[in-house]
Amino acid sequence: MDELTNRINYLYKKSKEDKLTEDEKTEQQELKKKYLENVKRNFKSQLDTIKKA
């Protein structure tokens, strides 16, 4: 997960300083999608462990 966020952050910073290539833009979109999927999966997992009182 750290590598994923590091790469996302790198591409974001690069996009602010320079223009991203088309490959980098595509990579950035794919990485963001993977990140969001991970967040959703982790959140769902946390919700599944909650028990009603």
PDB file of N, CA, C and O in Angstrom:
ATOM      1  N   MET A   1       0.826  -1.186   0.000  1.00  0.00           N
ATOM      2  CA  MET A   1       0.000   0.000   0.000  1.00  0.00           C
ATOM      3  C   MET A   1       0.873   1.253   0.000  1.00  0.00           C
ATOM      4  O   MET A   1       0.530   2.248  -0.639  1.00  0.00           O
ATOM      5  N   ASP A   2       1.987   1.211   0.706  1.00  0.00           N
ATOM      6  CA  ASP A   2       2.874   2.378   0.741  1.00  0.00           C
ATOM      7  C   ASP A   2       3.449   2.678  -0.633  1.00  0.00           C
ATOM      8  O   ASP A   2       3.555   3.840  -1.024  1.00  0.00           O
ATOM      9  N   GLU A   3       3.819   1.644  -1.360  1.00  0.00           N
ATOM     10  CA  GLU A   3       4.353   1.856  -2.706  1.00  0.00           C
ATOM     11  C   GLU A   3       3.293   2.487  -3.597  1.00  0.00           C
ATOM     12  O   GLU A   3       3.586   3.366  -4.407  1.00  0.00           O
ATOM     13  N   LEU A   4       2.084   2.036  -3.439  1.00  0.00           N
ATOM     14  CA  LEU A   4       0.975   2.552  -4.228  1.00  0.00           C
ATOM     15  C   LEU A   4       0.763   4.040  -3.951  1.00  0.00           C
ATOM     16  O   LEU A   4       0.681   4.840  -4.883  1.00  0.00           O
ATOM     17  N   THR A   5       0.676   4.406  -2.692  1.00  0.00           N
ATOM     18  CA  THR A   5       0.463   5.816  -2.351  1.00  0.00           C
ATOM     19  C   THR A   5       1.676   6.669  -2.714  1.00  0.00           C
ATOM     20  O   THR A   5       1.524   7.817  -3.132  1.00  0.00           O
ATOM     21  N   ASN A   6       2.865   6.120  -2.559  1.00  0.00           N
ATOM     22  CA  ASN A   6       4.063   6.870  -2.949  1.00  0.00           C
ATOM     23  C   ASN A   6       4.063   7.177  -4.438  1.00  0.00           C
ATOM     24  O   ASN A   6       4.407   8.284  -4.852  1.00  0.00           O
ATOM     25  N   ARG A   7       3.680   6.203  -5.231  1.00  0.00           N
ATOM     26  CA  ARG A   7       3.647   6.403  -6.681  1.00  0.00           C
ATOM     27  C   ARG A   7       2.542   7.393  -7.070  1.00  0.00           C
ATOM     28  O   ARG A   7       2.748   8.245  -7.934  1.00  0.00           O
ATOM     29  N   ILE A   8       1.389   7.281  -6.442  1.00  0.00           N
ATOM     30  CA  ILE A   8       0.305   8.230  -6.698  1.00  0.00           C
ATOM     31  C   ILE A   8       0.763   9.643  -6.359  1.00  0.00           C
ATOM     32  O   ILE A   8       0.546  10.576  -7.133  1.00  0.00           O
ATOM     33  N   ASN A   9       1.389   9.795  -5.214  1.00  0.00           N
ATOM     34  CA  ASN A   9       1.880  11.117  -4.795  1.00  0.00           C
ATOM     35  C   ASN A   9       2.944  11.645  -5.744  1.00  0.00           C
ATOM     36  O   ASN A   9       2.954  12.831  -6.073  1.00  0.00           O
ATOM     37  N   TYR A  10       3.832  10.774  -6.180  1.00  0.00           N
ATOM     38  CA  TYR A  10       4.876  11.185  -7.121  1.00  0.00           C
ATOM     39  C   TYR A  10       4.253  11.703  -8.422  1.00  0.00           C
ATOM     40  O   TYR A  10       4.631  12.763  -8.922  1.00  0.00           O
ATOM     41  N   LEU A  11       3.315  10.957  -8.948  1.00  0.00           N
ATOM     42  CA  LEU A  11       2.678  11.370 -10.205  1.00  0.00           C
ATOM     43  C   LEU A  11       1.887  12.662 -10.031  1.00  0.00           C
ATOM     44  O   LEU A  11       1.845  13.495 -10.937  1.00  0.00           O
ATOM     45  N   TYR A  12       1.266  12.829  -8.880  1.00  0.00           N
ATOM     46  CA  TYR A  12       0.537  14.061  -8.618  1.00  0.00           C
ATOM     47  C   TYR A  12       1.498  15.259  -8.597  1.00  0.00           C
ATOM     48  O   TYR A  12       1.248  16.281  -9.236  1.00  0.00           O
ATOM     49  N   LYS A  13       2.589  15.114  -7.858  1.00  0.00           N
ATOM     50  CA  LYS A  13       3.566  16.207  -7.786  1.00  0.00           C
ATOM     51  C   LYS A  13       4.152  16.513  -9.155  1.00  0.00           C
ATOM     52  O   LYS A  13       4.342  17.673  -9.521  1.00  0.00           O
ATOM     53  N   LYS A  14       4.433  15.464  -9.899  1.00  0.00           N
ATOM     54  CA  LYS A  14       4.977  15.657 -11.240  1.00  0.00           C
ATOM     55  C   LYS A  14       3.982  16.382 -12.132  1.00  0.00           C
ATOM     56  O   LYS A  14       4.367  17.224 -12.943  1.00  0.00           O
ATOM     57  N   SER A  15       2.712  16.059 -11.984  1.00  0.00           N
ATOM     58  CA  SER A  15       1.690  16.701 -12.811  1.00  0.00           C
ATOM     59  C   SER A  15       1.577  18.191 -12.509  1.00  0.00           C
ATOM     60  O   SER A  15       1.174  18.972 -13.371  1.00  0.00           O
ATOM     61  N   LYS A  16       1.928  18.582 -11.299  1.00  0.00           N
ATOM     62  CA  LYS A  16       1.884  20.000 -10.930  1.00  0.00           C
ATOM     63  C   LYS A  16       3.112  20.746 -11.437  1.00  0.00           C
ATOM     64  O   LYS A  16       3.047  21.944 -11.710  1.00  0.00           O
ATOM     65  N   GLU A  17       4.225  20.040 -11.561  1.00  0.00           N
ATOM     66  CA  GLU A  17       5.469  20.668 -12.009  1.00  0.00           C
ATOM     67  C   GLU A  17       5.618  20.605 -13.527  1.00  0.00           C
ATOM     68  O   GLU A  17       5.984  21.591 -14.166  1.00  0.00           O
ATOM     69  N   ASP A  18       5.332  19.450 -14.087  1.00  0.00           N
ATOM     70  CA  ASP A  18       5.458  19.207 -15.522  1.00  0.00           C
ATOM     71  C   ASP A  18       4.175  18.568 -16.014  1.00  0.00           C
ATOM     72  O   ASP A  18       3.244  18.327 -15.247  1.00  0.00           O
ATOM     73  N   LYS A  19       4.148  18.304 -17.287  1.00  0.00           N
ATOM     74  CA  LYS A  19       3.017  17.552 -17.831  1.00  0.00           C
ATOM     75  C   LYS A  19       3.340  16.066 -17.775  1.00  0.00           C
ATOM     76  O   LYS A  19       4.480  15.644 -17.968  1.00  0.00           O
ATOM     77  N   LEU A  20       2.302  15.294 -17.506  1.00  0.00           N
ATOM     78  CA  LEU A  20       2.465  13.843 -17.515  1.00  0.00           C
ATOM     79  C   LEU A  20       2.327  13.329 -18.936  1.00  0.00           C
ATOM     80  O   LEU A  20       1.596  13.893 -19.751  1.00  0.00           O
ATOM     81  N   THR A  21       3.041  12.249 -19.218  1.00  0.00           N
ATOM     82  CA  THR A  21       2.865  11.591 -20.504  1.00  0.00           C
ATOM     83  C   THR A  21       1.524  10.858 -20.481  1.00  0.00           C
ATOM     84  O   THR A  21       0.921  10.696 -19.419  1.00  0.00           O
ATOM     85  N   GLU A  22       1.072  10.428 -21.613  1.00  0.00           N
ATOM     86  CA  GLU A  22      -0.191   9.681 -21.684  1.00  0.00           C
ATOM     87  C   GLU A  22      -0.100   8.388 -20.880  1.00  0.00           C
ATOM     88  O   GLU A  22      -1.066   7.990 -20.229  1.00  0.00           O
ATOM     89  N   ASP A  23       1.054   7.736 -20.925  1.00  0.00           N
ATOM     90  CA  ASP A  23       1.256   6.506 -20.141  1.00  0.00           C
ATOM     91  C   ASP A  23       1.169   6.796 -18.643  1.00  0.00           C
ATOM     92  O   ASP A  23       0.583   6.025 -17.883  1.00  0.00           O
ATOM     93  N   GLU A  24       1.752   7.902 -18.236  1.00  0.00           N
ATOM     94  CA  GLU A  24       1.715   8.272 -16.819  1.00  0.00           C
ATOM     95  C   GLU A  24       0.295   8.634 -16.383  1.00  0.00           C
ATOM     96  O   GLU A  24      -0.117   8.307 -15.270  1.00  0.00           O
ATOM     97  N   LYS A  25      -0.445   9.302 -17.250  1.00  0.00           N
ATOM     98  CA  LYS A  25      -1.834   9.632 -16.930  1.00  0.00           C
ATOM     99  C   LYS A  25      -2.654   8.366 -16.755  1.00  0.00           C
ATOM    100  O   LYS A  25      -3.459   8.255 -15.831  1.00  0.00           O
ATOM    101  N   THR A  26      -2.444   7.416 -17.650  1.00  0.00           N
ATOM    102  CA  THR A  26      -3.142   6.141 -17.563  1.00  0.00           C
ATOM    103  C   THR A  26      -2.757   5.409 -16.281  1.00  0.00           C
ATOM    104  O   THR A  26      -3.613   4.876 -15.575  1.00  0.00           O
ATOM    105  N   GLU A  27      -1.469   5.391 -15.995  1.00  0.00           N
ATOM    106  CA  GLU A  27      -0.990   4.745 -14.768  1.00  0.00           C
ATOM    107  C   GLU A  27      -1.607   5.411 -13.539  1.00  0.00           C
ATOM    108  O   GLU A  27      -2.041   4.729 -12.611  1.00  0.00           O
ATOM    109  N   GLN A  28      -1.644   6.733 -13.537  1.00  0.00           N
ATOM    110  CA  GLN A  28      -2.198   7.473 -12.411  1.00  0.00           C
ATOM    111  C   GLN A  28      -3.667   7.098 -12.187  1.00  0.00           C
ATOM    112  O   GLN A  28      -4.085   6.898 -11.046  1.00  0.00           O
ATOM    113  N   GLN A  29      -4.438   7.002 -13.246  1.00  0.00           N
ATOM    114  CA  GLN A  29      -5.846   6.620 -13.130  1.00  0.00           C
ATOM    115  C   GLN A  29      -5.993   5.208 -12.588  1.00  0.00           C
ATOM    116  O   GLN A  29      -6.843   4.951 -11.735  1.00  0.00           O
ATOM    117  N   GLU A  30      -5.172   4.297 -13.077  1.00  0.00           N
ATOM    118  CA  GLU A  30      -5.232   2.905 -12.608  1.00  0.00           C
ATOM    119  C   GLU A  30      -4.836   2.797 -11.142  1.00  0.00           C
ATOM    120  O   GLU A  30      -5.450   2.044 -10.386  1.00  0.00           O
ATOM    121  N   LEU A  31      -3.817   3.544 -10.739  1.00  0.00           N
ATOM    122  CA  LEU A  31      -3.377   3.516  -9.348  1.00  0.00           C
ATOM    123  C   LEU A  31      -4.445   4.087  -8.420  1.00  0.00           C
ATOM    124  O   LEU A  31      -4.684   3.551  -7.338  1.00  0.00           O
ATOM    125  N   LYS A  32      -5.079   5.160  -8.840  1.00  0.00           N
ATOM    126  CA  LYS A  32      -6.156   5.747  -8.039  1.00  0.00           C
ATOM    127  C   LYS A  32      -7.302   4.759  -7.880  1.00  0.00           C
ATOM    128  O   LYS A  32      -7.886   4.640  -6.803  1.00  0.00           O
ATOM    129  N   LYS A  33      -7.618   4.052  -8.958  1.00  0.00           N
ATOM    130  CA  LYS A  33      -8.688   3.064  -8.920  1.00  0.00           C
ATOM    131  C   LYS A  33      -8.335   1.940  -7.941  1.00  0.00           C
ATOM    132  O   LYS A  33      -9.171   1.531  -7.135  1.00  0.00           O
ATOM    133  N   LYS A  34      -7.102   1.445  -8.014  1.00  0.00           N
ATOM    134  CA  LYS A  34      -6.657   0.391  -7.091  1.00  0.00           C
ATOM    135  C   LYS A  34      -6.708   0.875  -5.645  1.00  0.00           C
ATOM    136  O   LYS A  34      -7.128   0.138  -4.753  1.00  0.00           O
ATOM    137  N   TYR A  35      -6.279   2.120  -5.416  1.00  0.00           N
ATOM    138  CA  TYR A  35      -6.276   2.688  -4.076  1.00  0.00           C
ATOM    139  C   TYR A  35      -7.701   2.741  -3.519  1.00  0.00           C
ATOM    140  O   TYR A  35      -7.943   2.336  -2.382  1.00  0.00           O
ATOM    141  N   LEU A  36      -8.637   3.240  -4.323  1.00  0.00           N
ATOM    142  CA  LEU A  36     -10.019   3.336  -3.872  1.00  0.00           C
ATOM    143  C   LEU A  36     -10.623   1.951  -3.610  1.00  0.00           C
ATOM    144  O   LEU A  36     -11.389   1.773  -2.663  1.00  0.00           O
ATOM    145  N   GLU A  37     -10.277   0.987  -4.441  1.00  0.00           N
ATOM    146  CA  GLU A  37     -10.757  -0.378  -4.214  1.00  0.00           C
ATOM    147  C   GLU A  37     -10.240  -0.913  -2.884  1.00  0.00           C
ATOM    148  O   GLU A  37     -10.976  -1.566  -2.144  1.00  0.00           O
ATOM    149  N   ASN A  38      -8.980  -0.637  -2.583  1.00  0.00           N
ATOM    150  CA  ASN A  38      -8.395  -1.069  -1.307  1.00  0.00           C
ATOM    151  C   ASN A  38      -9.097  -0.415  -0.128  1.00  0.00           C
ATOM    152  O   ASN A  38      -9.399  -1.077   0.865  1.00  0.00           O
ATOM    153  N   VAL A  39      -9.357   0.889  -0.235  1.00  0.00           N
ATOM    154  CA  VAL A  39     -10.030   1.618   0.845  1.00  0.00           C
ATOM    155  C   VAL A  39     -11.423   1.050   1.061  1.00  0.00           C
ATOM    156  O   VAL A  39     -11.829   0.807   2.198  1.00  0.00           O
ATOM    157  N   LYS A  40     -12.155   0.837  -0.026  1.00  0.00           N
ATOM    158  CA  LYS A  40     -13.514   0.292   0.086  1.00  0.00           C
ATOM    159  C   LYS A  40     -13.494  -1.096   0.706  1.00  0.00           C
ATOM    160  O   LYS A  40     -14.313  -1.401   1.573  1.00  0.00           O
ATOM    161  N   ARG A  41     -12.564  -1.940   0.269  1.00  0.00           N
ATOM    162  CA  ARG A  41     -12.476  -3.304   0.800  1.00  0.00           C
ATOM    163  C   ARG A  41     -12.153  -3.276   2.293  1.00  0.00           C
ATOM    164  O   ARG A  41     -12.754  -4.015   3.073  1.00  0.00           O
ATOM    165  N   ASN A  42     -11.205  -2.423   2.690  1.00  0.00           N
ATOM    166  CA  ASN A  42     -10.836  -2.335   4.105  1.00  0.00           C
ATOM    167  C   ASN A  42     -11.994  -1.804   4.950  1.00  0.00           C
ATOM    168  O   ASN A  42     -12.242  -2.287   6.055  1.00  0.00           O
ATOM    169  N   PHE A  43     -12.694  -0.812   4.419  1.00  0.00           N
ATOM    170  CA  PHE A  43     -13.827  -0.245   5.140  1.00  0.00           C
ATOM    171  C   PHE A  43     -14.935  -1.283   5.307  1.00  0.00           C
ATOM    172  O   PHE A  43     -15.514  -1.412   6.386  1.00  0.00           O
ATOM    173  N   LYS A  44     -15.225  -2.018   4.239  1.00  0.00           N
ATOM    174  CA  LYS A  44     -16.244  -3.066   4.309  1.00  0.00           C
ATOM    175  C   LYS A  44     -15.841  -4.137   5.322  1.00  0.00           C
ATOM    176  O   LYS A  44     -16.675  -4.639   6.076  1.00  0.00           O
ATOM    177  N   SER A  45     -14.565  -4.477   5.328  1.00  0.00           N
ATOM    178  CA  SER A  45     -14.071  -5.471   6.276  1.00  0.00           C
ATOM    179  C   SER A  45     -14.280  -4.990   7.715  1.00  0.00           C
ATOM    180  O   SER A  45     -14.671  -5.767   8.587  1.00  0.00           O
ATOM    181  N   GLN A  46     -14.018  -3.718   7.949  1.00  0.00           N
ATOM    182  CA  GLN A  46     -14.236  -3.161   9.287  1.00  0.00           C
ATOM    183  C   GLN A  46     -15.705  -3.181   9.667  1.00  0.00           C
ATOM    184  O   GLN A  46     -16.057  -3.502  10.802  1.00  0.00           O
ATOM    185  N   LEU A  47     -16.566  -2.836   8.706  1.00  0.00           N
ATOM    186  CA  LEU A  47     -17.994  -2.853   8.975  1.00  0.00           C
ATOM    187  C   LEU A  47     -18.492  -4.263   9.267  1.00  0.00           C
ATOM    188  O   LEU A  47     -19.371  -4.460  10.106  1.00  0.00           O
ATOM    189  N   ASP A  48     -17.929  -5.233   8.573  1.00  0.00           N
ATOM    190  CA  ASP A  48     -18.347  -6.624   8.773  1.00  0.00           C
ATOM    191  C   ASP A  48     -18.006  -7.136  10.165  1.00  0.00           C
ATOM    192  O   ASP A  48     -18.647  -8.067  10.653  1.00  0.00           O
ATOM    193  N   THR A  49     -17.013  -6.546  10.806  1.00  0.00           N
ATOM    194  CA  THR A  49     -16.626  -7.011  12.158  1.00  0.00           C
ATOM    195  C   THR A  49     -17.467  -6.374  13.260  1.00  0.00           C
ATOM    196  O   THR A  49     -17.412  -6.804  14.412  1.00  0.00           O
ATOM    197  N   ILE A  50     -18.244  -5.353  12.911  1.00  0.00           N
ATOM    198  CA  ILE A  50     -19.081  -4.688  13.905  1.00  0.00           C
ATOM    199  C   ILE A  50     -20.310  -5.559  14.158  1.00  0.00           C
ATOM    200  O   ILE A  50     -20.962  -6.029  13.226  1.00  0.00           O
ATOM    201  N   LYS A  51     -20.604  -5.759  15.426  1.00  0.00           N
ATOM    202  CA  LYS A  51     -21.773  -6.553  15.808  1.00  0.00           C
ATOM    203  C   LYS A  51     -22.816  -5.636  16.426  1.00  0.00           C
ATOM    204  O   LYS A  51     -22.499  -4.702  17.162  1.00  0.00           O
ATOM    205  N   LYS A  52     -24.063  -5.931  16.106  1.00  0.00           N
ATOM    206  CA  LYS A  52     -25.162  -5.152  16.697  1.00  0.00           C
ATOM    207  C   LYS A  52     -25.319  -5.536  18.166  1.00  0.00           C
ATOM    208  O   LYS A  52     -25.128  -6.688  18.556  1.00  0.00           O
ATOM    209  N   ALA A  53     -25.670  -4.544  18.954  1.00  0.00           N
ATOM    210  CA  ALA A  53     -25.862  -4.791  20.395  1.00  0.00           C
ATOM    211  C   ALA A  53     -27.292  -5.158  20.672  1.00  0.00           C
ATOM    212  O   ALA A  53     -27.655  -5.402  21.823  1.00  0.00           O
TER     213      ALA A  53
END
